[in-house]
Amino acid sequence: MSLAFLELTSNLRKLKERNKRMSSFWKTRIATLVWGFIVSIIFTGKLIVAVPMFTVMVIGNTILMKIFIKESDTKSLKKNIE
């Protein structure tokens, strides 16, 4: 096997390990970031308009996600206590 292939497989293993440690919040956040940026560029057609629009979306969505995750965590904790 070539050295490049072995290095590639090693990097893939490291990426899988890092992915296992990443929380579901950040996995979802990264997916929505990529999807949101693509949609905003397609929707506006101009990068200069898409970037500010995307920035506002990211800030708002992150705040909402944090709020909903805190509420769901609190509900699950209350269930465990009862």
Z-matrix of the N, CA and C atoms (Angstrom, degrees):
N
C 1 1.445
C 2 1.525 1 108.93
N 3 1.279 2 114.52 1 148.20
C 4 1.456 3 118.02 2 -178.24
C 5 1.525 4 110.42 3 -78.71
N 6 1.301 5 114.11 4 159.06
C 7 1.457 6 120.51 5 -179.85
C 8 1.526 7 111.15 6 -65.02
N 9 1.324 8 116.90 7 -36.84
C 10 1.468 9 120.82 8 -179.71
C 11 1.530 10 110.70 9 -64.22
N 12 1.329 11 117.12 10 -40.41
C 13 1.462 12 120.81 11 179.71
C 14 1.526 13 110.75 12 -65.63
N 15 1.333 14 116.75 13 -42.65
C 16 1.461 15 120.23 14 178.73
C 17 1.526 16 111.16 15 -63.79
N 18 1.322 17 115.89 16 -39.37
C 19 1.465 18 119.71 17 178.35
C 20 1.530 19 110.61 18 -66.15
N 21 1.329 20 116.28 19 -39.42
C 22 1.461 21 120.78 20 178.73
C 23 1.524 22 111.10 21 -63.33
N 24 1.323 23 117.47 22 -45.44
C 25 1.465 24 120.13 23 179.41
C 26 1.527 25 111.15 24 -65.14
N 27 1.322 26 116.36 25 -36.28
C 28 1.460 27 120.11 26 177.18
C 29 1.526 28 110.65 27 -64.20
N 30 1.330 29 116.40 28 -42.57
C 31 1.464 30 120.37 29 178.80
C 32 1.522 31 111.30 30 -66.03
N 33 1.334 32 117.40 31 -36.47
C 34 1.462 33 120.58 32 177.88
C 35 1.525 34 111.16 33 -65.42
N 36 1.324 35 117.03 34 -39.55
C 37 1.467 36 120.51 35 177.30
C 38 1.525 37 111.01 36 -63.06
N 39 1.336 38 116.10 37 -42.93
C 40 1.465 39 120.20 38 178.61
C 41 1.522 40 110.66 39 -62.95
N 42 1.326 41 116.35 40 -40.07
C 43 1.460 42 120.75 41 179.72
C 44 1.524 43 110.91 42 -65.14
N 45 1.340 44 117.15 43 -40.10
C 46 1.463 45 120.84 44 177.57
C 47 1.528 46 110.75 45 -63.04
N 48 1.332 47 116.93 46 -41.96
C 49 1.461 48 120.51 47 179.31
C 50 1.522 49 110.84 48 -64.14
N 51 1.328 50 116.61 49 -42.07
C 52 1.455 51 120.60 50 179.33
C 53 1.522 52 110.11 51 -65.89
N 54 1.334 53 116.08 52 -36.89
C 55 1.458 54 121.39 53 -179.72
C 56 1.528 55 111.17 54 -66.55
N 57 1.324 56 117.42 55 -34.34
C 58 1.462 57 121.06 56 178.68
C 59 1.525 58 110.79 57 -65.87
N 60 1.335 59 116.36 58 -34.59
C 61 1.456 60 120.58 59 -177.65
C 62 1.522 61 112.57 60 -79.71
N 63 1.339 62 117.47 61 -18.24
C 64 1.461 63 120.87 62 -177.34
C 65 1.531 64 109.97 63 -73.46
N 66 1.333 65 116.04 64 135.99
C 67 1.462 66 119.97 65 -178.51
C 68 1.524 67 110.65 66 -71.71
N 69 1.314 68 115.16 67 160.94
C 70 1.466 69 119.43 68 179.85
C 71 1.523 70 111.05 69 -65.30
N 72 1.335 71 117.27 70 -28.86
C 73 1.465 72 120.05 71 177.24
C 74 1.521 73 110.26 72 -60.10
N 75 1.334 74 117.19 73 -47.72
C 76 1.466 75 119.85 74 -176.20
C 77 1.516 76 111.91 75 -73.47
N 78 1.331 77 118.00 76 -32.26
C 79 1.469 78 119.49 77 174.96
C 80 1.522 79 110.23 78 -62.54
N 81 1.328 80 116.14 79 -45.41
C 82 1.462 81 121.04 80 178.46
C 83 1.515 82 110.70 81 -65.29
N 84 1.314 83 116.57 82 -40.43
C 85 1.466 84 121.38 83 -178.59
C 86 1.526 85 110.84 84 -62.94
N 87 1.314 86 117.57 85 -44.64
C 88 1.466 87 120.94 86 -179.98
C 89 1.523 88 110.38 87 -64.44
N 90 1.328 89 116.66 88 -42.98
C 91 1.468 90 119.83 89 179.37
C 92 1.522 91 111.32 90 -62.15
N 93 1.329 92 117.15 91 -42.26
C 94 1.465 93 119.30 92 179.80
C 95 1.518 94 111.81 93 -71.01
N 96 1.324 95 117.63 94 -29.92
C 97 1.468 96 119.99 95 176.49
C 98 1.519 97 111.10 96 -64.20
N 99 1.312 98 116.11 97 -48.36
C 100 1.467 99 120.35 98 -179.64
C 101 1.522 100 110.03 99 -63.05
N 102 1.317 101 116.09 100 -48.71
C 103 1.463 102 120.47 101 -178.94
C 104 1.526 103 110.87 102 -62.15
N 105 1.321 104 117.47 103 -44.27
C 106 1.460 105 121.70 104 -178.71
C 107 1.511 106 113.09 105 -63.90
N 108 1.325 107 116.95 106 -39.28
C 109 1.463 108 119.62 107 179.81
C 110 1.524 109 110.77 108 -67.44
N 111 1.315 110 116.77 109 -41.76
C 112 1.471 111 120.32 110 178.53
C 113 1.524 112 110.44 111 -63.42
N 114 1.318 113 116.93 112 -44.84
C 115 1.469 114 120.65 113 -179.77
C 116 1.526 115 111.01 114 -64.23
N 117 1.333 116 117.48 115 -41.79
C 118 1.464 117 119.18 116 -178.74
C 119 1.523 118 111.78 117 -67.35
N 120 1.311 119 118.57 118 -34.65
C 121 1.471 120 120.10 119 176.58
C 122 1.524 121 110.02 120 -69.75
N 123 1.328 122 117.38 121 -42.95
C 124 1.468 123 120.15 122 179.08
C 125 1.528 124 110.22 123 -64.62
N 126 1.325 125 116.90 124 -41.84
C 127 1.462 126 121.24 125 -177.41
C 128 1.530 127 112.01 126 -66.54
N 129 1.333 128 117.50 127 -45.01
C 130 1.464 129 120.36 128 -176.70
C 131 1.519 130 112.38 129 -87.34
N 132 1.310 131 117.31 130 -34.94
C 133 1.461 132 120.87 131 -178.33
C 134 1.517 133 113.57 132 79.71
N 135 1.326 134 116.99 133 -3.86
C 136 1.461 135 120.41 134 -178.94
C 137 1.524 136 108.98 135 -132.93
N 138 1.302 137 115.95 136 132.06
C 139 1.459 138 120.95 137 -179.06
C 140 1.523 139 111.12 138 -66.15
N 141 1.330 140 116.78 139 -36.22
C 142 1.468 141 121.09 140 -177.03
C 143 1.532 142 112.04 141 -66.26
N 144 1.313 143 117.75 142 -26.23
C 145 1.470 144 121.70 143 176.91
C 146 1.526 145 110.18 144 -91.36
N 147 1.320 146 116.68 145 -33.96
C 148 1.463 147 120.96 146 -174.90
C 149 1.524 148 112.54 147 -68.36
N 150 1.325 149 117.90 148 -36.94
C 151 1.468 150 120.33 149 -175.41
C 152 1.534 151 112.17 150 -64.69
N 153 1.355 152 119.95 151 -49.96
C 154 1.478 153 117.80 152 177.53
C 155 1.533 154 112.93 153 -63.41
N 156 1.325 155 116.76 154 -38.87
C 157 1.458 156 120.45 155 179.01
C 158 1.524 157 110.03 156 -63.02
N 159 1.308 158 116.29 157 -43.76
C 160 1.454 159 122.05 158 179.80
C 161 1.530 160 110.84 159 -64.67
N 162 1.318 161 117.00 160 -39.51
C 163 1.463 162 121.09 161 179.49
C 164 1.527 163 111.17 162 -61.61
N 165 1.313 164 116.91 163 -43.89
C 166 1.466 165 120.78 164 177.92
C 167 1.528 166 110.08 165 -63.41
N 168 1.326 167 116.94 166 -41.82
C 169 1.466 168 120.74 167 178.46
C 170 1.526 169 110.91 168 -61.09
N 171 1.318 170 117.08 169 -43.31
C 172 1.464 171 121.33 170 -177.77
C 173 1.523 172 110.97 171 -63.62
N 174 1.313 173 116.35 172 -46.64
C 175 1.465 174 119.70 173 -179.21
C 176 1.531 175 110.59 174 -62.47
N 177 1.323 176 116.73 175 -47.37
C 178 1.462 177 120.38 176 179.86
C 179 1.513 178 113.09 177 -63.22
N 180 1.317 179 116.77 178 -44.87
C 181 1.468 180 120.31 179 -179.05
C 182 1.522 181 111.97 180 -65.59
N 183 1.325 182 116.90 181 -38.45
C 184 1.460 183 119.74 182 179.69
C 185 1.524 184 110.60 183 -64.46
N 186 1.323 185 116.48 184 -42.53
C 187 1.468 186 120.16 185 178.17
C 188 1.531 187 110.29 186 -62.06
N 189 1.330 188 116.63 187 -46.39
C 190 1.468 189 119.93 188 179.63
C 191 1.521 190 111.90 189 -62.70
N 192 1.331 191 117.50 190 -42.01
C 193 1.463 192 120.42 191 179.93
C 194 1.523 193 110.88 192 -63.19
N 195 1.320 194 117.18 193 -42.20
C 196 1.462 195 120.25 194 179.30
C 197 1.530 196 110.87 195 -62.27
N 198 1.341 197 116.16 196 -41.55
C 199 1.469 198 120.32 197 179.52
C 200 1.524 199 110.61 198 -63.21
N 201 1.336 200 117.60 199 -47.91
C 202 1.459 201 120.75 200 -178.35
C 203 1.517 202 112.02 201 -66.95
N 204 1.319 203 117.62 202 -36.30
C 205 1.459 204 119.81 203 179.12
C 206 1.525 205 109.96 204 -67.83
N 207 1.333 206 117.82 205 -40.42
C 208 1.466 207 120.29 206 177.76
C 209 1.519 208 110.75 207 -62.69
N 210 1.339 209 117.78 208 -42.24
C 211 1.463 210 121.00 209 179.60
C 212 1.520 211 111.07 210 -63.94
N 213 1.319 212 117.72 211 -43.93
C 214 1.463 213 120.11 212 -178.73
C 215 1.522 214 110.63 213 -69.37
N 216 1.341 215 118.01 214 -35.92
C 217 1.459 216 120.42 215 176.46
C 218 1.522 217 110.91 216 -64.79
N 219 1.331 218 116.95 217 -40.14
C 220 1.460 219 121.24 218 179.29
C 221 1.523 220 110.68 219 -64.77
N 222 1.340 221 117.22 220 -41.93
C 223 1.468 222 120.67 221 179.30
C 224 1.523 223 111.13 222 -63.55
N 225 1.335 224 117.20 223 -42.06
C 226 1.459 225 119.58 224 -179.37
C 227 1.523 226 110.88 225 -68.44
N 228 1.330 227 117.39 226 -34.00
C 229 1.460 228 119.71 227 176.79
C 230 1.522 229 111.05 228 -66.11
N 231 1.333 230 116.84 229 -40.55
C 232 1.462 231 120.31 230 178.88
C 233 1.521 232 110.95 231 -63.63
N 234 1.335 233 117.54 232 -38.39
C 235 1.469 234 120.79 233 178.06
C 236 1.519 235 110.31 234 -63.38
N 237 1.330 236 116.72 235 -41.94
C 238 1.459 237 120.49 236 -178.61
C 239 1.523 238 111.74 237 -66.93
N 240 1.325 239 116.86 238 -33.17
C 241 1.464 240 120.36 239 -179.98
C 242 1.524 241 110.38 240 -70.54
N 243 1.346 242 116.50 241 -41.37
C 244 1.464 243 120.58 242 -178.55
C 245 1.483 244 108.89 243 -73.94
